[in-house]
């Protein structure tokens, strides 16, 4: 870690420029991962952590690159999520909220709603993170002792929010199967060309990427999109983004809870009339706010809650709080601008292509990512996870129950 005693006044401008350069590199990496299905900023961050000793520059600059990649990724990952995996209109009732908007010709609006959700969540999260972190610091010893009980409670709430008893039973089945998959594969040691991050890359690509593409193979692709007129009023957007920031706070401090899980838990705060649009704003806000709150959790509690924070902690790149907060603001501004400038073109490009070929090519890319990060074992994990990932649409329940795959990390045998 860089200290003021180690850097003379004359070298401070150089350090600042180096840090800015690395932050811009992180923006580029986050752009690549956000727009590439199956690739996450966690992968780049862990890769940087594995070679940090060979890279020039102060460690705080490398931390800035990792953080910037993580923040930008949360803005841009909605773009391929909206453009790829769009199913046939006949199955729209069971599709993801964002896909329903694309099917109705409101994809450009969805991109802007997501950008607003993420951007406003940062505005809410940065000032709120300090008092929330101080409160968590006081309660953390008690919280840590009761984490398993809290997570069981989260699972109960997720199951209970399914609308019928049949679906609640199906959700329990999905939770059990996903947890079993986690116990089977999470402790495996892969040996891929870039063996970082264990089997998480192929595991999540299989659970959440492959099933959507399989369902979309018979789809008609991205239909023509209307002008991006926002159907939600300012008050609703602010309220749903605030709810998303609240979900991000929950995720940032509580292990084993994903942004999708947090969004479901705060859905009662999302106005019912906002529908898919409100859910999209809230989920995007939770995804981005999670990174902000996780940063403060790492700085104050020493507990990394995301893959990016694990990489920063592992590489010893957690430097000046001011530098990291400034990096987060810079990355958020870049992510907001990038999603608005790239999103429409991405939708248009995919809409012009043969959708079956697009789905197959994207599936091939997921396989390549699985092999790159975990070798032959990664391909096996990917295939098994893809089968498990087909359970939620088959049983008619939300995909969020698949996050039980991480249960073994919290409840070891």
Rosetta blueprint (number, residue, H / E / L):
1 X L
2 X L
3 X L
4 X H
5 X H
6 X H
7 X L
8 X L
9 X H
10 X H
11 X H
12 X H
13 X H
14 X H
15 X H
16 X H
17 X H
18 X H
19 X H
20 X H
21 X H
22 X H
23 X H
24 X H
25 X H
26 X H
27 X H
28 X H
29 X H
30 X H
31 X H
32 X H
33 X H
34 X H
35 X H
36 X L
37 X L
38 X L
39 X L
40 X L
41 X H
42 X H
43 X H
44 X H
45 X H
46 X H
47 X H
48 X H
49 X H
50 X H
51 X L
52 X H
53 X H
54 X H
55 X L
56 X L
57 X L
58 X L
59 X H
60 X H
61 X H
62 X H
63 X H
64 X H
65 X H
66 X H
67 X H
68 X H
69 X H
70 X H
71 X H
72 X H
73 X H
74 X H
75 X H
76 X H
77 X H
78 X H
79 X H
80 X H
81 X H
82 X H
83 X H
84 X L
85 X L
86 X L
87 X L
88 X L
89 X H
90 X H
91 X H
92 X H
93 X H
94 X H
95 X L
96 X L
97 X H
98 X H
99 X H
100 X H
101 X H
102 X H
103 X H
104 X L
105 X L
106 X L
107 X H
108 X H
109 X H
110 X H
111 X H
112 X H
113 X H
114 X H
115 X H
116 X H
117 X H
118 X H
119 X H
120 X H
121 X H
122 X H
123 X H
124 X H
125 X H
126 X H
127 X H
128 X H
129 X H
130 X H
131 X H
132 X H
133 X H
134 X H
135 X H
136 X H
137 X H
138 X H
139 X H
140 X H
141 X H
142 X H
143 X H
144 X H
145 X H
146 X L
147 X H
148 X H
149 X H
150 X H
151 X H
152 X H
153 X H
154 X H
155 X H
156 X H
157 X H
158 X H
159 X H
160 X H
161 X L
162 X L
163 X L
164 X L
165 X H
166 X H
167 X H
168 X H
169 X H
170 X H
171 X H
172 X H
173 X H
174 X H
175 X H
176 X H
177 X H
178 X H
179 X H
180 X H
181 X H
182 X H
183 X H
184 X H
185 X H
186 X L
187 X L
188 X L
189 X L
190 X L
191 X L
192 X L
193 X L
194 X L
195 X L
196 X L
197 X L
198 X L
199 X L
200 X H
201 X H
202 X H
203 X H
204 X H
205 X H
206 X H
207 X H
208 X H
209 X H
210 X H
211 X H
212 X H
213 X H
214 X H
215 X H
216 X H
217 X L
218 X L
219 X L
220 X L
221 X L
222 X L
223 X L
224 X L
225 X L
226 X L
227 X L
228 X L
229 X L
230 X L
231 X L
232 X L
233 X L
234 X H
235 X H
236 X H
237 X H
238 X H
239 X H
240 X H
241 X H
242 X H
243 X H
244 X H
245 X H
246 X H
247 X H
248 X H
249 X H
250 X H
251 X H
252 X H
253 X H
254 X L
255 X L
256 X L
257 X L
258 X L
259 X H
260 X H
261 X H
262 X H
263 X H
264 X H
265 X H
266 X L
267 X H
268 X H
269 X H
270 X L
271 X L
272 X H
273 X H
274 X H
275 X H
276 X H
277 X H
278 X H
279 X H
280 X H
281 X H
282 X H
283 X H
284 X H
285 X H
286 X H
287 X H
288 X H
289 X H
290 X H
291 X H
292 X H
293 X H
294 X H
295 X H
296 X H
297 X H
298 X H
299 X H
300 X H
301 X H
302 X L
303 X L
304 X L
305 X L
306 X L
307 X H
308 X H
309 X H
310 X H
311 X H
312 X H
313 X H
314 X H
315 X H
316 X L
317 X L
318 X L
319 X L
320 X L
321 X H
322 X H
323 X H
324 X H
325 X H
326 X H
327 X H
328 X H
329 X H
330 X H
331 X H
332 X H
333 X H
334 X H
335 X H
336 X H
337 X H
338 X H
339 X H
340 X H
341 X H
342 X H
343 X H
344 X H
345 X H
346 X H
347 X H
348 X H
349 X H
350 X H
351 X H
352 X H
353 X L
354 X L
355 X H
356 X H
357 X H
358 X H
359 X H
360 X H
361 X H
362 X H
363 X H
364 X H
365 X H
366 X H
367 X H
368 X H
369 X H
370 X H
371 X H
372 X H
373 X H
374 X H
375 X H
376 X H
377 X H
378 X H
379 X H
380 X H
381 X H
382 X H
383 X H
384 X H
385 X H
386 X H
387 X H
388 X H
389 X H
390 X L
391 X H
392 X H
393 X H
394 X H
395 X H
396 X L
397 X L
398 X L
399 X H
400 X H
401 X H
402 X H
403 X H
404 X H
405 X H
406 X H
407 X H
408 X H
409 X H
410 X H
411 X L
412 X L
413 X L
